[in-house]
Amino acid sequence: MAVWWVNQGSTFAASVKQELLWSPDSAVPSHWRHMREVQVGDLVIHYAQGVRALGVVIADARGWPRPKGFNSDWDDAGLMVRVDYRVFDDPIPLAEMPVELRTDQIFEGPFNKNHGVKQGYLWAATTEIYDWVLERVGGPAPAAADGSSGGGSTGPGQPEGQTHHYSGTVDVVFEGVARGEQAALRRFLFGTATVAECAVCGRLLPVSLLRAAHIKRRSACSDDERRDFRAVAMPACVLGCDALFELGWISVDGAGVVVAVGELSGDAEAARALLIGRTCKAFSDWTAPHFAWHLSKASDSGLSPELVAMALPEGAGSPEVELAR
């Protein structure tokens, strides 16, 4: 588990709304290269004229077009990391952070010799900084991703005295919030079966290759919705279906049919095309409202208004779009 410091400035609001980090895909400068080093379960400190949020990485970096709200002078193509945010009511001024934490001795860290924040996007941070922020704001940390892990070597360009051998603590106690219902949700979907069907592609697969995939984003679900296992999730395979649905490249219309959202090309479009037009096995009276929510959020990618309207409850009107790619 690594800890990162991200300088978001004017992109903070857009990043929170879309639950992501994004930068151009480049090895130079190093603060952009770090995007490829981020792993699921890593912790993030979000800075924008003060420490504004804590986050936890829930999906590794992948190619992604420049999101809405980001600098139009940057390349259209870049890297996106999906993050669960915990946004604070009030920013923490940098001056409140103890000066000993704001040291320029952190390798590729966020601070300069004057204990201020360096220019650049994504920098390495420490658990000590994260713990100080967490204690300062009180309350729980963002939910840790299942199976989180981190770490890695720094490679070329290490400062003198630093080697490939890590001498710090490898087991760090992390107090956070886990998804208490996840194990019970998997038991509801799969029982004691060792093989089950993906609701999207229909393939029979070992349950180790199937996710209990939330239809409506879990962070948007009410407490009651999270507890209603009939409606909240479906089996989706890690061979492509879970990622395409979670990222909004496919959705399910009001007739229970898998539909395309947005434009893909090459092998990605070829893989998606195999799913389009299939009947989603998880579609039911219980799940229909959640699929309608998903389609309304994904529709900003260019899906036809007719299909969006089909999935929305009668009289719902035009959906407010929050997801952007």
C-alpha positions in Angstrom: 0.0 0.0 0.0 1.5 3.3 -1.1 0.5 6.8 -0.2 0.2 9.6 -2.8 -0.2 13.3 -2.7 -2.1 14.8 -5.7 -2.2 18.6 -6.5 -5.6 19.1 -8.2 -6.1 22.8 -8.1 -8.9 23.9 -10.4 -9.6 20.2 -11.4 -10.6 19.2 -7.8 -14.4 19.6 -8.2 -14.4 17.8 -11.6 -12.3 15.0 -10.2 -14.5 14.4 -7.2 -17.7 14.5 -9.3 -16.2 11.9 -11.7 -14.4 9.9 -8.9 -11.0 9.9 -10.6 -7.5 11.1 -11.0 -6.3 12.0 -14.6 -3.1 13.1 -16.2 -1.5 13.0 -19.7 0.2 9.7 -20.3 3.9 10.6 -20.2 7.1 9.4 -18.5 8.3 13.0 -18.3 7.9 14.8 -16.0 8.0 12.2 -13.2 4.8 13.5 -11.5 2.8 12.2 -14.5 4.8 9.0 -14.7 3.6 8.2 -11.1 0.1 7.5 -12.5 1.4 4.2 -13.8 2.7 3.2 -10.4 -0.6 3.6 -8.6 -2.2 0.4 -7.4 -5.6 -0.7 -6.1 -5.7 0.0 -2.3 -3.2 2.9 -2.4 -4.2 5.9 -0.3 -4.4 9.4 -1.7 -4.2 12.9 -0.1 -6.0 15.5 -2.2 -4.6 19.0 -2.2 -6.2 22.1 -3.7 -5.4 25.3 -1.8 -5.4 23.2 1.3 -5.9 19.4 2.0 -9.4 18.8 0.7 -10.0 15.1 0.8 -8.6 11.6 1.4 -9.1 8.9 -1.1 -8.5 5.2 -1.8 -7.7 3.8 -5.2 -10.3 1.3 -6.4 -9.0 0.7 -10.0 -5.6 0.8 -11.6 -4.6 3.3 -14.2 -6.0 2.8 -17.7 -6.1 4.8 -20.9 -8.8 7.5 -20.8 -9.7 10.6 -22.7 -9.4 13.9 -21.0 -12.4 14.3 -18.7 -14.6 17.3 -18.6 -13.3 20.1 -16.4 -9.6 19.4 -17.1 -7.2 21.7 -19.0 -8.1 21.8 -22.7 -4.4 22.5 -23.5 -3.4 19.0 -22.4 -3.5 16.0 -24.7 -6.8 14.4 -25.3 -5.5 11.0 -24.3 -4.2 10.2 -20.9 -4.4 7.9 -17.9 -7.3 7.6 -15.4 -7.2 6.1 -11.9 -10.6 5.5 -10.2 -10.7 6.8 -6.6 -13.2 6.8 -3.7 -13.2 10.2 -2.2 -13.9 11.4 1.4 -14.2 15.2 1.0 -13.9 17.4 4.0 -16.3 20.1 5.0 -13.4 22.6 5.2 -9.9 22.5 3.7 -7.0 22.0 6.0 -4.5 24.9 5.5 -1.0 23.6 4.7 0.5 25.7 7.5 -1.4 23.5 10.1 0.6 20.5 9.0 3.8 20.1 11.2 6.8 21.3 9.4 8.7 18.0 10.0 6.1 16.3 7.8 6.6 18.8 5.1 10.1 17.7 4.3 11.9 17.7 0.9 13.6 14.5 1.9 10.7 12.3 0.7 11.9 10.7 -2.5 9.9 12.3 -5.3 7.7 13.8 -2.6 5.4 16.8 -2.7 7.3 19.4 -0.7 10.2 21.8 -1.6 13.1 22.9 0.7 10.9 25.7 2.0 8.3 23.2 3.2 5.8 24.4 0.6 4.0 22.3 -2.1 5.9 21.6 -5.3 4.4 22.2 -8.7 3.3 19.0 -10.4 0.4 16.6 -10.2 1.1 13.3 -8.4 3.8 12.8 -5.8 4.9 10.2 -3.3 3.8 10.8 0.3 4.1 8.9 3.6 1.8 7.1 6.0 2.8 9.7 8.6 1.3 12.5 6.5 -1.9 10.5 5.8 -2.3 9.5 9.5 -1.9 13.2 10.5 -4.6 14.3 8.1 -6.9 11.5 9.2 -6.4 12.4 12.9 -6.9 16.1 12.1 -10.3 15.6 10.4 -11.5 12.7 12.6 -13.9 10.0 11.5 -13.4 7.1 9.2 -11.0 6.9 6.3 -12.3 6.1 2.8 -13.3 2.5 2.4 -10.3 0.3 1.6 -10.6 -1.6 -1.7 -10.9 -5.4 -1.4 -7.6 -7.1 -1.8 -5.7 -3.8 -1.6 -1.9 -4.0 -1.8 0.9 -1.7 -2.7 4.5 -1.2 -2.9 7.2 -1.5 -5.5 10.7 -0.3 -6.3 11.8 3.1 -7.5 14.2 2.0 -10.3 16.7 4.4 -12.0 17.2 7.8 -10.6 17.2 6.8 -6.9 18.9 9.3 -4.6 22.3 8.3 -3.1 22.0 5.6 -0.4 18.6 4.3 -1.6 18.6 0.7 -2.9 16.1 -1.8 -4.2 15.8 -3.1 -0.6 12.9 -1.6 1.4 13.9 -1.1 5.1 10.6 0.3 6.4 7.6 -1.4 7.9 5.9 -3.9 5.5 2.8 -4.5 7.6 1.0 -1.3 8.3 -2.1 -1.2 10.6 -4.8 0.7 8.7 -8.0 1.7 10.5 -10.7 2.3 7.9 -14.1 1.3 6.7 -14.7 -2.0 4.8 -17.7 -3.1 2.9 -19.5 -5.0 5.6 -22.1 -6.6 3.3 -19.7 -7.8 0.6 -19.3 -11.4 1.8 -23.0 -11.8 2.4 -23.7 -10.3 -1.1 -21.5 -12.9 -2.7 -23.1 -15.7 -0.8 -26.5 -14.4 -2.0 -25.4 -14.3 -5.6 -23.3 -17.5 -5.7 -24.2 -19.6 -2.7 -21.9 -22.6 -2.5 -21.5 -22.9 -6.3 -18.1 -23.1 -7.8 -19.3 -22.2 -11.3 -21.9 -19.5 -12.1 -23.1 -17.5 -15.1 -22.0 -13.9 -15.9 -25.2 -11.8 -16.2 -23.8 -9.9 -19.1 -22.0 -12.3 -21.5 -23.8 -15.4 -20.3 -20.6 -17.5 -20.0 -20.4 -20.2 -17.2 -17.2 -19.4 -15.2 -15.5 -20.2 -11.9 -16.9 -17.9 -9.3 -13.4 -16.7 -8.7 -13.7 -15.0 -12.1 -17.0 -13.3 -11.2 -17.6 -10.1 -9.3 -20.6 -9.1 -7.2 -20.9 -6.0 -9.4 -23.0 -3.1 -8.1 -25.5 -2.0 -10.7 -26.0 1.4 -9.2 -22.7 2.8 -8.0 -22.4 1.8 -4.3 -21.4 5.3 -3.2 -24.7 6.5 -4.6 -26.8 3.9 -2.9 -28.8 4.6 0.3 -28.3 2.3 3.3 -31.5 0.5 2.4 -30.5 0.0 -1.2 -27.1 -1.5 -0.1 -29.0 -4.0 2.0 -31.5 -5.1 -0.8 -29.5 -7.9 -2.4 -32.3 -8.6 -4.9 -31.8 -5.3 -6.6 -28.3 -4.0 -5.9 -25.8 -6.2 -7.8 -25.3 -8.8 -10.4 -22.6 -11.4 -11.3 -20.2 -9.8 -13.8 -17.0 -11.5 -15.1 -13.5 -10.0 -14.8 -12.9 -11.0 -18.4 -14.3 -7.7 -19.6 -17.9 -7.4 -18.6 -17.4 -5.9 -15.1 -15.0 -3.3 -16.4 -17.1 -2.2 -19.4 -20.2 -1.9 -17.2 -18.5 -0.2 -14.2 -16.8 2.3 -16.5 -20.0 3.0 -18.4 -19.0 1.7 -21.8 -22.0 -0.6 -21.8 -25.4 -0.3 -20.0 -28.8 -2.1 -19.9 -31.9 -0.5 -21.4 -35.5 -0.6 -20.2 -36.1 -3.9 -22.0 -33.1 -5.6 -20.3 -30.9 -5.5 -23.4 -27.2 -4.7 -23.2 -26.5 -1.4 -25.2 -23.3 0.4 -26.2 -22.4 3.8 -24.6 -19.8 6.1 -26.2 -17.2 5.3 -28.8 -14.6 2.7 -28.6 -12.3 1.4 -31.3 -10.0 -1.5 -32.3 -9.9 -4.5 -30.0 -11.9 -2.8 -27.3 -14.9 -2.2 -29.6 -14.6 -5.7 -31.0 -14.9 -7.1 -27.4 -17.8 -4.9 -26.6 -19.6 -5.7 -29.8 -20.0 -9.4 -28.7 -22.1 -8.2 -25.8 -24.4 -5.7 -27.5 -28.0 -6.9 -28.0 -27.7 -9.7 -25.4 -30.4 -9.9 -22.7 -28.9 -9.2 -19.3 -29.8 -12.1 -17.1 -29.9 -9.9 -14.0 -32.7 -7.6 -15.3 -35.9 -7.8 -13.2 -38.5 -5.7 -11.6 -36.2 -5.3 -8.7 -33.0 -4.4 -10.6 -34.7 -2.2 -13.3 -34.6 1.0 -11.3 -30.8 0.5 -10.7 -30.2 -0.2 -14.3 -32.1 3.0 -15.2 -29.8 4.9 -12.8 -26.8 3.4 -14.5 -28.0 4.2 -18.0 -28.9 7.8 -17.1 -25.4 8.4 -15.7 -23.6 6.7 -18.6 -25.8 8.4 -21.3 -23.5 11.5 -21.5 -21.1 9.4 -23.6 -23.4 9.7 -26.6 -26.0 7.0 -26.2 -29.2 7.9 -28.1 -31.8 9.9 -26.1 -34.5 7.3 -27.1 -32.7 4.5 -25.3 -32.1 6.7 -22.2 -35.8 7.5 -22.1 -36.8 3.9 -22.4 -34.9 3.0 -19.3 -36.1 5.9 -17.1 -39.3 5.5 -15.1 -42.3 7.2 -16.7 -42.3 11.0 -15.9 -38.7 11.0 -14.7 -37.7 13.6 -17.3 -34.2 14.1 -18.6 -31.5 12.5 -16.4 -28.9 14.6 -14.6 -25.6 13.4 -16.0 -22.7 13.0 -13.5 -20.4 10.5 -15.2 -18.0 11.6 -17.8 -15.2 9.8 -19.6 
